[in-house]
Amino acid sequence: MGDDHLLEPFDPSAYYPALALIRIPSDPESMTGGPGPHDDFGTGFFVSENGILVTAAHNLTIDGTPDGPLLKWVWVCCYDENRKNWSRAYRVGVDGKLRNEKIDAVAVRVPCSVSAPIPISKDWLKEDSVAVLGFQPGADKGMRHAPRWLMCHIPTNWPVAPFDLADSDEPVLRLGIISDASDLRKMQQKLGRGISGGPVLNRNLSNSPAIAVLKAIVPEWEERPAELLSTTLWWFKETLDNLPELEQIGWPHRRRRSASRKRLALAAAVAAFLAIIFFTTIAAPPAPGISITRPARSGKHPSKDAISGQVRVSNPSEYKVVVFSYTDMWYVQPSQNAPHTDIRPTGLWMWKWSKGRWDAEIFCGTKYAALLVERSYKPPDMTDRLPLDAKGVLSSDVVSGR
């Protein structure tokens, strides 16, 4: 099929039999009962008739990071074609041999048959149109979780980057969102992490095969537009090729670029090079920033849980993170004697800023706050009001517990 063919209207229901709702158990040690109302969730999709499921690795780790320790098992809820919902639940073990720790992707064997798995391809080009499909909380037809889809494209000026903004450093395929400003604001407010792990479908290819796994949604940040981050299946090829269940799938050959696309690609590369020179020599560095990428669970003292996030600063070694947990007041974490959390540099440098990660084990509450502060800043042990404007506080993020 040619590169410039007219796209058919997208019908997400055609992919429902291959879509799976992943329920992350709130109590991994319990082996009784079924999926619970407090379980976290994510998305996965089947790429074979005999139950090979692909999803984002961070959906299956204890700490929610791509290279973190794997859970022992998860619930995989498959589509019931009679009930038209995802009520066929399987308790599935997580096999570490089916993960590539360098990228945010993992395969899972589910003991089920799939009537219409999603074909996979390594083929994508700049300017291709893609559809992203995954689960979000919803009450559609009585379902606790409902599939949602979003139309995107692969931009010519930033399709691939060796970093992302979601507490990880593996390569990512970046997707631009096809939406007007009002829809974009609604999307950022409504779409959450449950959509991660869903398929990225290339609409410019016959049968719209999956070319990538959705990793994260990056909201608009200052002058940086909102975008989606994904992991291409080609980067996951070594793991998939070792699965005997996928021996007959194969990898279609790449399309050849047209002369016009080659010229556009060259122009985009030149523009990107000039932009890097500009931002690294002329432009002022952006303001420092902090975000909580994985909140701790909602709970009460003395229960504890992990919290983690990322920062953007000129020099991570010159700053600290202060975390607060809210119950009846805001209490500094992890303790009054150790109120500062270290920032781990990642080695990423761009536009005169560096990226760093942070994490801590803290006492649970209902809300959490993270403050990016100067090393000399001394936070209060407890407070009714967060010191967001205090001297030495550069940036903050406040979220609810999971």
Phi and psi in degrees as a GROMACS rama.xvg file:
@    title "Ramachandran Plot"
@    xaxis  label "Phi"
@    yaxis  label "Psi"
@TYPE xy
-70.9838  162.678  GLY-2
-70.246  -26.7052  ASP-3
-108.426  24.5462  ASP-4
-70.8079  158.747  HIS-5
-74.6082  134.601  LEU-6
-82.4614  137.002  LEU-7
-74.0124  154.372  GLU-8
-56.9859  139.62  PRO-9
-81.1859  127.498  PHE-10
-115.607  97.9011  ASP-11
-64.1362  -26.8109  PRO-12
-63.4971  -23.3835  SER-13
-64.219  -21.2378  ALA-14
-101.127  -2.59352  TYR-15
-57.6302  -42.3079  TYR-16
-60.1865  -24.0987  PRO-17
-96.0265  -5.67891  ALA-18
-90.5218  141.424  LEU-19
-132.434  140.51  ALA-20
-94.9592  119.081  LEU-21
-94.8494  123.851  ILE-22
-107.698  118.069  ARG-23
-88.4077  117.039  ILE-24
-63.5846  134.8  PRO-25
-71.2747  -24.8679  SER-26
-127.645  87.1702  ASP-27
-62.5327  -19.7854  PRO-28
-80.3936  -19.3139  GLU-29
-80.394  131.611  SER-30
-115.208  18.7006  MET-31
-115.265  161.644  THR-32
75.7861  -167.392  GLY-33
-121.173  -165.61  GLY-34
-56.0785  136.383  PRO-35
-103.193  161.764  GLY-36
-67.5679  -18.1814  PRO-37
-100.129  3.89513  HIS-38
-66.9519  140.995  ASP-39
-74.4169  170.959  ASP-40
-149.064  161.522  PHE-41
-152.841  -170.971  GLY-42
-123.594  149.258  THR-43
-145.189  170.451  GLY-44
-147.301  144.687  PHE-45
-85.9854  135.97  PHE-46
-114.879  4.59663  VAL-47
-148.054  157.207  SER-48
-69.8266  -22.4865  GLU-49
-98.4275  25.2995  ASN-50
91.8259  22.9118  GLY-51
-83.154  117.028  ILE-52
-106.956  139.149  LEU-53
-116.642  138.545  VAL-54
-153.547  176.913  THR-55
-74.5427  135.51  ALA-56
-60.2658  -34.3864  ALA-57
-67.0293  -15.281  HIS-58
-68.7783  -20.6771  ASN-59
-115.818  15.4556  LEU-60
-108.505  155.758  THR-61
-65.1888  -39.4968  ILE-62
-99.8632  3.63681  ASP-63
75.4416  16.6201  GLY-64
-106.878  153.137  THR-65
-60.5758  -33.3875  PRO-66
-107.977  16.4663  ASP-67
-76.1829  172.903  GLY-68
-64.6604  137.155  PRO-69
-76.8647  146.721  LEU-70
-66.3267  155.675  LEU-71
-72.5205  -34.9891  LYS-72
-159.511  162.226  TRP-73
-142.93  165.751  VAL-74
-89.9943  133.293  TRP-75
-116.264  114.341  VAL-76
-99.8519  115.704  CYS-77
-99.3609  162.302  CYS-78
-74.4286  130.294  TYR-79
-99.4246  110.217  ASP-80
-71.1188  -16.628  GLU-81
-83.2974  -44.8032  ASN-82
-84.6491  -14.3007  ARG-83
60.7787  40.5215  LYS-84
-150.303  -179.688  ASN-85
-104.599  69.5451  TRP-86
-108.122  -4.23136  SER-87
-86.414  98.2557  ARG-88
-100.092  133.219  ALA-89
-124.208  131.953  TYR-90
-83.4276  117.597  ARG-91
-122.479  130.679  VAL-92
-74.2609  148.858  GLY-93
-101.666  121.432  VAL-94
-101.253  116.846  ASP-95
-63.3976  -20.5638  GLY-96
-71.8859  -14.45  LYS-97
-99.077  18.927  LEU-98
-120.813  140.392  ARG-99
-103.914  109.625  ASN-100
-68.6871  -9.95692  GLU-101
-82.1548  -15.191  LYS-102
-134.814  167.107  ILE-103
-93.8685  68.5137  ASP-104
-151.141  147.758  ALA-105
-152.676  150.803  VAL-106
-110.964  150.682  ALA-107
-135.854  137.443  VAL-108
-91.3357  120.109  ARG-109
-112.753  129.491  VAL-110
-76.6194  68.8253  PRO-111
-149.107  165.047  CYS-112
-106.982  145.453  SER-113
-121.97  124.676  VAL-114
-72.5425  -33.3894  SER-115
-142.905  77.1854  ALA-116
-66.803  161.261  PRO-117
-85.6043  126.229  ILE-118
-66.0371  153.361  PRO-119
-118.156  156.332  ILE-120
-152.559  151.685  SER-121
-93.4704  2.25558  LYS-122
-91.9607  113.741  ASP-123
-149.916  151.713  TRP-124
-135.179  156.143  LEU-125
-57.1174  142.261  LYS-126
83.9495  -5.77143  GLU-127
-62.8988  146.274  ASP-128
-92.1097  137.231  SER-129
-133.703  155.464  VAL-130
-118.401  137.122  ALA-131
-111.848  133.886  VAL-132
-130.897  134.22  LEU-133
-173.204  175.353  GLY-134
-93.0308  146.785  PHE-135
-140.939  157.291  GLN-136
-59.0545  137.846  PRO-137
-172.144  160.376  GLY-138
-111.968  22.1633  ALA-139
-60.5602  121.252  ASP-140
53.5251  35.4971  LYS-141
79.6581  4.39426  GLY-142
-82.8206  137.446  MET-143
-68.8071  -32.3679  ARG-144
-128.097  139.349  HIS-145
-130.63  145.449  ALA-146
-72.3613  142.015  PRO-147
-130.327  155.217  ARG-148
-135.141  157.351  TRP-149
-142.849  133.684  LEU-150
-88.7923  133.58  MET-151
-138.233  -179.585  CYS-152
-147.507  161.472  HIS-153
-95.9563  105.805  ILE-154
-65.4574  153.627  PRO-155
-76.8957  -23.4897  THR-156
-97.8878  -16.0648  ASN-157
-150.347  63.9989  TRP-158
-78.9162  -34.3076  PRO-159
-132.807  138.51  VAL-160
-141.05  147.113  ALA-161
-84.8799  25.8989  PRO-162
-159.83  171.374  PHE-163
-148.366  -171.809  ASP-164
-117.372  32.8556  LEU-165
-129.291  45.087  ALA-166
63.6769  38.8873  ASP-167
-157.022  161.427  SER-168
-125.035  10.5571  ASP-169
-74.2689  162.019  GLU-170
-64.3642  148.514  PRO-171
-137.116  149.363  VAL-172
-96.6965  119.92  LEU-173
-95.1924  137.659  ARG-174
-120.447  131.962  LEU-175
-86.5358  149.104  GLY-176
-95.447  129.665  ILE-177
-90.4746  98.3334  ILE-178
-166.468  152.153  SER-179
-83.7948  174.242  ASP-180
-61.1086  -41.9728  ALA-181
-66.544  -43.1492  SER-182
-64.6316  -34.99  ASP-183
-64.5645  -42.3278  LEU-184
-63.7163  -41.0532  ARG-185
-63.9268  -41.225  LYS-186
-61.1155  -44.5995  MET-187
-64.1658  -33.3183  GLN-188
-75.4733  -33.8177  GLN-189
-96.978  -36.5438  LYS-190
-76.5333  131.368  LEU-191
-124.154  -166.478  GLY-192
-71.8492  -15.4296  ARG-193
-62.0473  -22.2554  GLY-194
-76.6735  -14.0291  ILE-195
-66.2786  142.483  SER-196
98.4196  -8.25462  GLY-197
-77.0172  164.94  GLY-198
-78.7017  145.697  PRO-199
-103.883  112.354  VAL-200
-102.074  125.861  LEU-201
-83.5161  108.244  ASN-202
-76.3812  -12.0453  ARG-203
-87.173  -0.444777  ASN-204
-113.917  152.205  LEU-205
-59.6739  134.819  SER-206
70.2265  5.4965  ASN-207
45.6093  65.7812  SER-208
-70.9761  161.697  PRO-209
-78.4247  129.221  ALA-210
-111.039  -12.7019  ILE-211
-159.253  166.595  ALA-212
-109.204  128.96  VAL-213
-66.7462  133.079  LEU-214
-104.324  -50.8579  LYS-215
-161.461  161.953  ALA-216
-109.941  123.756  ILE-217
-104.831  111.323  VAL-218
-68.1967  165.886  PRO-219
-59.3891  134.654  GLU-220
-134.606  109.387  TRP-221
51.5593  -119.901  GLU-222
-90.1773  0.715981  GLU-223
-84.1623  123.897  ARG-224
-71.6336  156.538  PRO-225
-63.5598  149.384  ALA-226
-155.318  166.769  GLU-227
-111.304  147.056  LEU-228
-115.879  137.437  LEU-229
-140.215  162.597  SER-230
-112.702  120.02  THR-231
-71.2961  146.052  THR-232
-67.4964  -23.8575  LEU-233
-64.1659  -35.2935  TRP-234
-68.7756  -19.7883  TRP-235
-98.0721  9.61921  PHE-236
-59.2327  -43.5825  LYS-237
-58.5041  -42.6578  GLU-238
-68.0716  -45.2396  THR-239
-65.3867  -37.295  LEU-240
-67.2778  -21.1974  ASP-241
-86.4969  -1.6206  ASN-242
-88.9208  118.401  LEU-243
-61.7463  -25.2396  PRO-244
-65.8749  -18.9011  GLU-245
-108.585  16.2665  LEU-246
-60.7158  -29.9986  GLU-247
-92.5108  -0.289403  GLN-248
-74.5658  -51.3892  ILE-249
71.3678  172.38  GLY-250
-126.639  112.319  TRP-251
-57.3159  150.758  PRO-252
-69.6779  149.998  HIS-253
-68.6275  148.089  ARG-254
-72.4209  150.633  ARG-255
-82.3424  141.404  ARG-256
-73.1309  139.964  ARG-257
-74.3034  163.442  SER-258
-59.6251  -38.5744  ALA-259
-65.5604  -37.5215  SER-260
-68.7414  -35.9887  ARG-261
-63.4707  -40.7638  LYS-262
-65.3709  -41.2224  ARG-263
-63.0692  -40.7779  LEU-264
-63.6271  -41.7047  ALA-265
-63.9497  -43.3525  LEU-266
-62.8223  -40.6565  ALA-267
-64.7301  -39.6226  ALA-268
-64.1227  -42.1463  ALA-269
-63.4197  -43.8169  VAL-270
-62.7767  -40.7933  ALA-271
-64.2618  -40.5614  ALA-272
-62.7265  -44.4401  PHE-273
-64.9095  -36.323  LEU-274
-65.2671  -40.0475  ALA-275
-62.289  -43.0698  ILE-276
-60.05  -43.8802  ILE-277
-62.073  -50.1152  PHE-278
-73.2073  -22.6824  PHE-279
-93.6412  -7.83984  THR-280
-123.495  -27.3311  THR-281
-115.708  -50.7232  ILE-282
-66.1994  146.221  ALA-283
-72.4599  146.639  ALA-284
-67.0201  146.714  PRO-285
-68.2994  163.645  PRO-286
-65.9245  148.098  ALA-287
-59.0087  150.672  PRO-288
-145.318  155.582  GLY-289
-141.375  147.74  ILE-290
-146.416  150.108  SER-291
-95.4889  112.159  ILE-292
-90.1831  -25.0354  THR-293
-140.63  103.723  ARG-294
-70.9772  159.161  PRO-295
-72.608  162.945  ALA-296
-68.6411  152.777  ARG-297
-70.3748  135.805  SER-298
-175.993  -171.793  GLY-299
-125.762  156.413  LYS-300
-58.3973  136.148  HIS-301
-101.666  18.8468  PRO-302
-66.1464  147.341  SER-303
-124.975  159.335  LYS-304
-159.469  165.284  ASP-305
-88.2064  145.724  ALA-306
-131.917  145.304  ILE-307
-149.228  164.142  SER-308
-171.287  -164.033  GLY-309
-142.213  160.173  GLN-310
-134.191  160.004  VAL-311
-130.993  109.941  ARG-312
-143.964  169.023  VAL-313
-74.1488  -34.1729  SER-314
-149.229  99.6481  ASN-315
-57.2053  -28.8652  PRO-316
-68.1627  -15.7302  SER-317
-90.1912  0.877697  GLU-318
-131.804  164.537  TYR-319
-132.476  167.624  LYS-320
-114.755  135.918  VAL-321
-115.405  126.12  VAL-322
-109.841  138.244  VAL-323
-122.131  143.981  PHE-324
-118.891  135.687  SER-325
-107.264  128.187  TYR-326
-123.172  -92.7819  THR-327
-91.1492  -18.5458  ASP-328
-145.821  174.908  MET-329
-87.8099  122.897  TRP-330
-115.105  133.627  TYR-331
-69.5826  147.157  VAL-332
-128.853  157.425  GLN-333
-71.2978  -23.1923  PRO-334
-159.142  166.144  SER-335
-65.9574  -29.1673  GLN-336
-81.611  -17.1367  ASN-337
-137  72.7456  ALA-338
-83.135  -8.91385  PRO-339
-103.461  137.028  HIS-340
-110.392  132.241  THR-341
-72.9841  154.357  ASP-342
-107.065  129.459  ILE-343
-98.9518  114.872  ARG-344
-62.9251  146.761  PRO-345
-104.318  -9.48528  THR-346
90.9467  -5.55871  GLY-347
-81.6149  129.412  LEU-348
-133.394  128.234  TRP-349
-160.28  138.262  MET-350
55.3427  37.8822  TRP-351
66.4402  22.1178  LYS-352
-134.182  156.092  TRP-353
-117.736  154.504  SER-354
-104.892  139.496  LYS-355
-136.054  159.04  GLY-356
-115.063  157.043  ARG-357
-147.678  153.632  TRP-358
-157.985  156.868  ASP-359
-158.714  154.357  ALA-360
-100.418  122.647  GLU-361
-131.784  166.699  ILE-362
-74.8649  139.829  PHE-363
-73.8151  154.401  CYS-364
-150.683  -160.255  GLY-365
-99.9155  -25.4459  THR-366
-137.969  157.821  LYS-367
-136.783  145.536  TYR-368
-130.335  140.966  ALA-369
-125.303  128.841  ALA-370
-116.786  130.505  LEU-371
-88.091  120.585  LEU-372
-133.091  161.797  VAL-373
-71.0557  153.851  GLU-374
-57.9209  -31.7186  ARG-375
-81.9554  -5.71085  SER-376
-68.4286  133.74  TYR-377
-114.182  109.938  LYS-378
-80.3393  159.876  PRO-379
-72.3147  151.498  PRO-380
-67.0987  -38.1698  ASP-381
-151.759  153.136  MET-382
-160.037  151.618  THR-383
-79.2079  -26.5797  ASP-384
-131.876  130.104  ARG-385
-63.1689  138.925  LEU-386
-81.918  57.8966  PRO-387
-67.6186  -28.1888  LEU-388
-104.736  10.4968  ASP-389
-68.5415  154.632  ALA-390
-63.7895  131.609  LYS-391
96.7981  -7.51397  GLY-392
-96.0981  119.332  VAL-393
-97.1683  -34.1378  LEU-394
-160.254  162.551  SER-395
-152.121  160.178  SER-396
-145.237  136.1  ASP-397
-129.106  127.985  VAL-398
-138.754  163.815  VAL-399
-84.738  159.294  SER-400
-70.9987  160.26  GLY-401
